[in-house]
Amino acid sequence: MINQLTLGVGIKDEATFANYYPGKNALLIEELKRSAQGYGERVIYFCGAGGEGCTHLLQACCHEANRHKLSAVYIPLASLIEYSPSVLDGLETLNLICIDDLHLIAGRPNWEEAFFHAYNRMHDVGAKLIVTANVMPKALGLRLPDLVSRLTWGVVFQLQFLSDEEKLIVLMMRAERRGLTLSEEVGKFILNHCPRHMSTLFAALEALDKASLAAQRKLTIPFVKTVLLI
């Protein structure tokens, strides 16, 4: 059986549903949880720009499946696309398969065909499949029309961006869980001076956490400027 160790791919401990602010994505979150728990839709496809939480949600699905004693795997195509598509072999033996960045297989005939056959095997045995990409299925540029149609057999979502106000809420929530005190003023300063992808903001917060611990300093605007060089 394929598992995380076989693929050499790990999932982050903090990538859970509890650590994700849903915003306008409540319906998507509910569908993901249902599938990860072993019921609900057999195929879920959702898309969003990089840094907006697709990877977090896929890994959260794996955590949720494991919590319910179900087998799950996270497949990050960005890390595996240069290898043989044989990494897809045997996935149908698992309860849940989460595949990230499907757009990367477009224009690669061997990968498209391998995924097409893997999809069919998963569907035949009733395994749950959750897929992310950066665009909707018809815009992927896949050469196999049958593969495009199969990706729409389940439900398809567009991940809705968080507003700046919601990003501030998420940043402060994440800081609190790290044991940091992040004031609204400092949070707004970070938002106004860093790229606003959540992954970038979380990386900034991690850097501030380490620096704050090392210097025994509170998060003030002058300190943030020093650490983030802004």
Secondary structure, DSSP 8 states (H G I E B T S, - for coil): ---HHHHT----TT-SGGG---TT-HHHHHHHHHHHTT-S-SEEEEE--TTSSHHHHHHHHHHHHHHTT--EEEEEHHHHTTS-GGGGTTGGGSSEEEEE-GGGGTT-HHHHHHHHHHHHHHHHHT-EEEEEESS-GGGS--S-HHHHHHHTSSEEEE-----HHHHHHHHHHHHHHTT----HHHHHHHHHHS---HHHHHHHHHHHHHHHHHHT----HHHHHHHHT-
